Structure formats: structure tokens, C-alpha cells
Amino acid sequence: MRIVGHNGAMHTVTAGGDPRSIGHGHGEATRLQIRALLDVWRREAALAGHDLDPLIHTIAHESGFLATTRRWLPDLVEEVEGLAVGAGISAAEAFALNCMDEAWWLGSTAGGGCSVIAVVDHVDVSVVGQNMDLDSWMDGSQVALRVQPKGRPRQVLLSRAGMVGLCGANDAGLAVMVNTLAQLPTDRDGVPVAFVVRALLSQPSLEAAVELVQRLPHASGQAYTLASPEGVRGFECGGGVVREYRNDVTLPKRRWHTNHPIADGTPPPTHGSDDRANGSTAARMSRLDESVAAVSGPADVQALLSDSATGICMVPGRSGDDGITFASVVVTLPDSTGGTPDVLIAPGPPDRTPFVPVPFA
């Protein structure tokens, strides 16, 4: 039976030190949730007529994901190895859990969507936010990660139990939000999305993050929106593709995105596509197009992300029972005088799930 509700629960995990210690702490703290998620993933794959074990083997051993990530981001591979030990699962299972986007295009389950807003030009406050839309069966695995690595910025991330991160912010004032772009090329020798997110949030500045996102080889189609008090940049990335996206030229310090490429002027998919993200991406983008200019603070972002009428906020039954706004994140960035971002996470559809603050310490 599919999960078609949401429980509004979220575990907060704080882990610090060397990469293996961070991973071990995460795995140990969410051991039950990780094991339950694997069990449900197996069940959902079976319902779709697939055996999960060959997919895990493909991700961890036959693709180049692991080798490429180890070459570019060895600390994060060590973290996942520590997570496997802490959770009591195999290293292959742990790595596959961190290849969520990649599992979608390799034939797992339906896939996700997202809506992102970034406003960094307001006089009083700069704010970014996103809804993370995922398969309904993932509900209940929401995790807020507080990562405290040695020699790197501290990070607060929305994640799924067993994953190094989905989106979030660091205490240097950088926020990273993401949108799946299934239309872009994929690469079995690229770096999976979750590792790209964490790598970007390990950077000390917007400039350093921009340089890294342009240099990394990308496995999956994804839009990365990077924001800090320094400004905002957006990139649509995929296998062999990195291109900057912009929205309205009259709003140079505002960015917004849904689930279709916009960097090259490609028209959105026709309404009514069978894929739930593509089926609503044009309507969600239109809603953002007409609304973002008026956004002036976190309350406005929360209100937009809570809009279920156009599908920005996804609830079971609206686009089928297989999709839900897994969580919503709103980050208020520090001003030029310093400080750390304020991170709010709603562990479910924000039209019915309260936002809770997740401090860096």
C-alpha cells in the first residue's frame, strides 16, 4: 500500500569531526529510518515490476558514479562509508541511497519535482526557499542535518535519512536550492546530485561555489540556485552541460525555477503530461513569474510555497497518490554585517505542516 499522507515528523541529526565520524553519526542516529526507507524502496520497486538489488549493483559497481565522486569529492565518499557502518547496511546500499536522482533515470520509481525562489535584492531581508517534491513513499524519512566538518563551514540541510543532503545553507551565508531537470542529458560517469549539493555547501563563498558547479562533471539534469549576501546565480547542469539561467532582466537579483530548462528559452512541456513534475512545471513557473516581483520577506516565500492550487505545494491526490511535497525550506540570509542564515524547515506540505527553525548549533 502506498503512503498517501504525511506524518509531519522530522529527525534532527548533529554530526561533526572527520568525514567517517560525520557519516557514522548520521547513520547511527537514523538507523531505523534508513532501514525502513530501504524496505519501502524495495517494496515500491517490486510493485513497479523491478528488483531493487540489480539497480543498487548498477549504481554502486557498474556505473562510474562512485569512482568519479571518489576522485572529485573523496571526503563525501568516506562519509557515506561511515554512514553504512553506523546504519548497519552495506556500502553499496548506502551509496545507492545517495543517488536518488540517478536512480530515477536508471529506472527506479516516478521521480521528483521542486519549486525554488531566491530574492537577494530586498532592502530589509534576502531570502531563498524551495519545496522538495518527492515520491510519497519517502514520507517519514525527513531529516534535518547539522553538519560540522573540520575546516569547512557548518551546514544545515534538509535531507532524507541516509543521504548527505538535498538542499540547505552554510554558516558562511551561502544557500543552495535545486530542481530536477529530467530533460537534460545524463552521464553514468558524473557526480550524483546529492554530492554536488554538499560540495557546494562546503564552499566559503558564492564565488567559490560558482567556480565549483561549473567545473564538476554532472551525472543528472539539475538546476542549482546559489544565493548569498553577495548575490544570486543559477545554473542548469547535466551530462556535459553547464549553462547559467536567468529570469526577468529587470529583476537581476531574483531567481526562480521549476522543472523544465529555461536557460536557452526552451518552451515548457505541454500541460497534462503523464509525468507529475512535467505536468505541473509550466503552471508552477507561471505562478512564480507573476508573484516573485512582490516578494519582500520570508512570510511571502512561505505563502508562495504553500500554494497548492497550482501544484507548488503538492499534496497526495492532486497529481496522483505517488507525489508529495516532502518538505519545504526557507532560508533568511544574513546581511552585509555578518551572522548566520536562519533556516526553517517544514517536514511535509507547507500548507499544513508548520515550519520549525533549525539552528546551526
BELWO-V357071 format. One record per pair of residues at least 6 apart in sequence whose C-alpha atoms are under 7 Angstrom apart, sorted by sequence separation. I is the first residue (numbers start at 0). J is the second residue. D is the distance in Angstrom with one decimal. If there is no record, write none. Layout:
I|J|D / I|J|D
//
This chain:
15|21|5.1 / 44|50|6.2 / 58|64|6.9 / 59|65|6.3 / 83|89|5.8 / 103|109|6.6 / 119|125|4.3 / 147|153|4.7 / 158|164|4.6 / 168|174|4.0 / 202|208|5.7 / 225|231|5.6 / 226|232|6.5 / 235|241|5.8 / 236|242|6.5 / 272|278|4.4 / 294|300|6.7 / 306|312|5.3 / 307|313|6.0 / 315|321|6.9 / 333|339|5.7 / 346|352|6.7 / 14|21|4.8 / 44|51|6.1 / 69|76|5.8 / 83|90|5.4 / 103|110|5.3 / 118|125|5.6 / 119|126|6.3 / 146|153|5.7 / 147|154|6.6 / 157|164|6.2 / 158|165|4.9 / 167|174|5.7 / 168|175|6.2 / 225|232|5.3 / 234|241|6.5 / 235|242|5.4 / 271|278|4.9 / 304|311|5.9 / 305|312|5.3 / 315|322|6.0 / 333|340|5.3 / 345|352|5.8 / 68|76|6.9 / 118|126|5.4 / 146|154|5.1 / 156|164|5.8 / 157|165|5.7 / 167|175|5.6 / 224|232|6.0 / 225|233|6.1 / 234|242|5.5 / 235|243|6.2 / 246|254|6.1 / 259|267|6.0 / 270|278|5.3 / 304|312|5.9 / 315|323|5.7 / 332|340|4.6 / 345|353|5.5 / 117|126|6.1 / 118|127|6.1 / 145|154|5.7 / 146|155|6.4 / 156|165|6.7 / 157|166|5.6 / 166|175|5.7 / 167|176|6.7 / 199|208|5.2 / 224|233|4.4 / 234|243|4.3 / 235|244|6.6 / 245|254|6.6 / 268|277|6.2 / 270|279|6.8 / 313|322|6.9 / 314|323|5.0 / 331|340|5.5 / 332|341|6.7 / 345|354|4.1 / 14|24|5.6 / 41|51|5.6 / 80|90|5.9 / 83|93|5.4 / 117|127|4.2 / 145|155|4.6 / 156|166|5.5 / 157|167|6.0 / 166|176|5.3 / 223|233|5.7 / 224|234|6.5 / 233|243|5.6 / 234|244|5.5 / 313|323|5.0 / 314|324|6.5 / 330|340|6.4 / 331|341|5.1 / 344|354|5.1 / 345|355|6.2 / 14|25|6.4 / 116|127|5.5 / 117|128|6.5 / 144|155|5.6 / 145|156|6.6 / 156|167|4.1 / 166|177|6.7 / 223|234|5.3 / 233|244|5.3 / 270|281|7.0 / 313|324|4.9 / 330|341|5.6 / 331|342|6.6 / 343|354|5.7 / 344|355|5.4 / 116|128|5.3 / 143|155|7.0 / 144|156|5.1 / 155|167|5.7 / 156|168|6.5 / 199|211|7.0 / 222|234|5.5 / 223|235|6.4 / 233|245|6.8 / 312|324|6.0 / 330|342|4.6 / 343|355|5.3 / 344|356|6.5 / 12|25|6.4 / 115|128|5.8 / 116|129|6.3 / 143|156|5.7 / 144|157|6.4 / 155|168|5.6 / 222|235|4.3 / 268|281|6.8 / 329|342|6.0 / 330|343|6.3 / 343|356|4.4 / 79|93|6.3 / 115|129|4.3 / 143|157|4.9 / 144|158|6.6 / 154|168|5.8 / 155|169|6.2 / 221|235|5.8 / 222|236|6.1 / 267|281|5.7 / 329|343|5.2 / 342|356|5.8 / 343|357|6.0 / 79|94|6.4 / 114|129|5.4 / 115|130|6.8 / 142|157|6.1 / 143|158|5.9 / 154|169|4.1 / 221|236|5.3 / 328|343|5.7 / 329|344|6.6 / 342|357|5.6 / 12|28|6.8 / 113|129|6.8 / 114|130|5.4 / 142|158|5.0 / 153|169|5.5 / 154|170|6.3 / 220|236|5.6 / 221|237|6.4 / 328|344|4.6 / 342|358|6.7 / 113|130|5.4 / 141|158|6.1 / 142|159|5.4 / 152|169|5.9 / 153|170|5.5 / 220|237|4.1 / 244|261|6.5 / 245|262|6.7 / 327|344|5.6 / 328|345|6.6 / 341|358|6.9 / 113|131|5.0 / 141|159|5.0 / 142|160|5.7 / 152|170|5.8 / 219|237|5.0 / 244|262|4.3 / 258|276|6.4 / 326|344|6.9 / 327|345|5.0 / 112|131|6.8 / 113|132|5.3 / 140|159|5.4 / 141|160|6.4 / 152|171|6.2 / 217|236|6.5 / 218|237|6.1 / 219|238|6.4 / 243|262|6.3 / 258|277|6.5 / 326|345|5.4 / 327|346|6.6 / 112|132|4.9 / 140|160|5.3 / 205|225|6.9 / 217|237|5.2 / 218|238|5.6 / 242|262|6.7 / 326|346|4.4 / 327|347|6.9 / 111|132|5.4 / 112|133|6.6 / 175|196|6.9 / 205|226|6.8 / 217|238|5.3 / 231|252|5.9 / 259|280|6.7 / 325|346|6.5 / 326|347|4.4 / 327|348|7.0 / 111|133|4.6 / 205|227|6.2 / 230|252|6.4 / 258|280|5.4 / 325|347|4.9 / 326|348|6.1 / 327|349|6.2 / 110|133|6.7 / 111|134|6.5 / 257|280|5.6 / 324|347|5.9 / 325|348|6.5 / 110|134|6.6 / 205|229|6.8 / 324|348|4.9 / 109|134|6.8 / 175|200|6.9 / 190|216|5.9 / 191|217|6.7 / 257|283|6.7 / 283|309|5.8 / 173|200|6.9 / 189|216|5.0 / 190|217|5.1 / 191|218|5.2 / 192|219|6.6 / 257|284|5.9 / 282|309|5.9 / 283|310|6.4 / 165|193|6.0 / 189|217|4.6 / 190|218|5.1 / 191|219|6.6 / 213|241|6.2 / 256|284|6.7 / 283|311|5.6 / 164|193|5.7 / 189|218|3.8 / 163|193|6.4 / 166|196|6.5 / 188|218|6.6 / 163|194|7.0 / 165|196|6.8 / 169|200|5.9 / 173|204|6.5 / 186|217|6.9 / 187|218|6.1 / 279|310|6.3 / 59|91|5.3 / 164|196|6.8 / 168|200|6.5 / 171|203|5.8 / 173|205|6.3 / 186|218|4.5 / 255|287|7.0 / 297|329|6.9 / 164|197|6.3 / 171|204|6.8 / 185|218|5.3 / 186|219|6.7 / 163|197|6.9 / 185|219|4.9 / 297|331|6.8 / 314|348|6.6 / 59|94|6.4 / 185|220|6.3 / 313|348|6.6 / 55|91|6.6 / 59|95|6.3 / 184|220|6.3 / 312|348|6.1 / 55|92|6.4 / 58|95|6.0 / 183|220|4.9 / 312|349|7.0 / 182|220|6.9 / 181|220|5.5 / 55|95|5.7 / 180|220|4.6 / 179|220|6.2 / 180|221|4.8 / 179|221|4.6 / 180|222|6.7 / 178|221|5.5 / 179|222|6.5 / 275|318|6.1 / 177|221|6.6 / 178|222|4.9 / 305|349|5.1 / 177|222|5.4 / 178|223|6.8 / 304|349|6.8 / 305|350|4.5 / 154|200|6.9 / 177|223|4.8 / 129|176|6.6 / 176|223|5.9 / 177|224|6.2 / 175|223|6.7 / 176|224|5.1 / 152|201|5.9 / 175|224|5.7 / 176|225|6.7 / 189|238|7.0 / 151|201|5.9 / 175|225|4.8 / 152|203|6.6 / 174|225|5.8 / 175|226|6.7 / 174|226|5.2 / 185|237|5.7 / 186|238|4.7 / 173|226|5.8 / 174|227|6.3 / 184|237|5.3 / 185|238|4.4 / 173|227|4.7 / 183|237|5.6 / 184|238|4.9 / 172|227|5.5 / 18|74|5.7 / 22|78|4.4 / 26|82|4.4 / 30|86|4.4 / 172|228|6.9 / 18|75|6.7 / 21|78|6.2 / 22|79|5.7 / 25|82|6.2 / 26|83|6.5 / 19|77|5.5 / 23|81|4.5 / 27|85|4.3 / 18|77|5.8 / 19|78|4.6 / 22|81|4.6 / 23|82|4.4 / 26|85|4.4 / 27|86|5.1 / 18|78|4.5 / 22|82|4.0 / 26|86|4.3 / 19|80|6.8 / 20|81|6.5 / 23|84|6.3 / 24|85|6.6 / 115|176|6.7 / 19|81|4.4 / 23|85|4.4 / 44|107|6.4 / 44|108|6.7 / 114|178|6.8 / 96|161|6.4 / 97|162|5.0 / 113|178|5.2 / 96|162|6.3 / 97|163|6.8 / 112|178|6.4 / 113|179|6.9 / 112|179|5.8 / 93|161|6.8 / 111|179|6.8 / 180|258|5.4 / 178|257|6.1 / 179|258|5.7 / 180|259|5.7 / 178|258|5.9 / 180|260|6.6 / 101|191|6.7 / 100|192|6.7 / 98|191|5.9 / 98|193|6.9 / 97|193|6.2 / 39|136|6.9 / 36|137|6.9 / 36|140|6.8 / 228|332|6.6 / 227|332|6.5 / 228|333|6.7 / 228|334|6.2 / 228|335|6.4 / 32|140|6.0 / 119|228|6.8 / 119|230|6.1 / 119|231|6.8 / 101|219|6.3 / 75|194|7.0 / 100|219|6.7 / 67|188|6.3 / 67|189|6.3 / 68|190|5.4 / 64|187|6.2 / 67|190|6.1 / 63|187|5.6 / 64|188|5.4 / 62|187|5.4 / 63|188|4.3 / 64|189|5.8 / 62|188|6.6 / 63|189|7.0 / 64|190|5.8 / 33|160|5.4 / 64|191|6.6 / 32|160|6.1 / 33|161|5.7 / 8|139|6.5 / 10|141|6.7 / 11|142|5.8 / 12|143|6.2 / 13|144|6.1 / 14|145|6.4 / 15|146|5.8 / 16|147|6.6 / 17|148|6.3 / 29|160|6.2 / 3|135|6.1 / 9|141|5.1 / 10|142|4.8 / 11|143|4.6 / 12|144|5.0 / 13|145|4.6 / 14|146|5.3 / 15|147|4.3 / 16|148|5.2 / 17|149|6.4 / 120|252|5.6 / 2|135|5.8 / 5|138|6.0 / 6|139|6.3 / 9|142|5.4 / 10|143|6.1 / 11|144|6.0 / 12|145|6.0 / 13|146|6.0 / 14|147|6.1 / 15|148|5.2 / 16|149|5.6 / 119|252|5.6 / 2|136|5.2 / 9|143|6.8 / 118|252|6.4 / 119|253|6.3 / 1|136|6.3 / 26|161|6.4 / 118|253|4.6 / 117|253|5.5 / 118|254|6.8 / 117|254|5.1 / 116|254|6.0 / 117|255|6.2 / 116|255|4.5 / 115|255|5.3 / 116|256|6.9 / 115|256|5.2 / 114|256|5.9 / 115|257|6.5 / 114|257|4.7 / 113|257|5.7 / 113|258|6.6 / 112|258|6.1 / 172|332|6.1 / 172|333|6.3 / 112|276|4.9 / 111|276|6.4 / 172|339|5.9 / 171|339|6.8 / 172|340|5.9 / 170|339|5.0 / 126|296|6.3 / 170|340|6.5 / 125|296|7.0 / 126|297|6.1 / 124|296|6.1 / 128|300|6.6 / 121|295|6.3 / 130|304|6.4 / 132|313|6.9 / 135|321|5.1 / 134|321|5.5 / 135|322|4.8 / 138|325|6.1 / 134|322|4.6 / 135|323|5.2 / 133|322|5.7 / 134|323|6.3 / 132|322|6.8 / 133|323|5.7 / 132|323|5.5 / 133|324|6.3 / 132|324|4.2 / 133|325|5.7 / 131|324|5.6 / 132|325|5.4 / 130|324|6.2 / 131|325|5.6 / 131|326|5.5 / 130|326|6.1 / 131|327|6.1 / 114|311|6.3 / 130|327|4.4 / 129|327|5.8 / 130|328|6.5 / 129|328|5.4 / 128|328|5.3 / 129|329|6.7 / 128|329|4.2 / 127|329|5.9 / 128|330|6.0 / 127|330|5.3 / 126|330|5.6 / 127|331|6.6 / 155|359|6.2 / 126|331|4.4 / 141|346|6.2 / 154|359|6.8 / 125|331|6.0 / 126|332|5.8 / 153|359|6.9 / 125|332|5.4 / 145|359|6.3 / 4|315|6.7 / 3|315|5.6 / 3|320|5.7 / 9|346|5.9 / 8|346|6.2 / 7|346|5.3 / 7|347|5.5 / 5|347|6.3 / 7|352|6.1
//
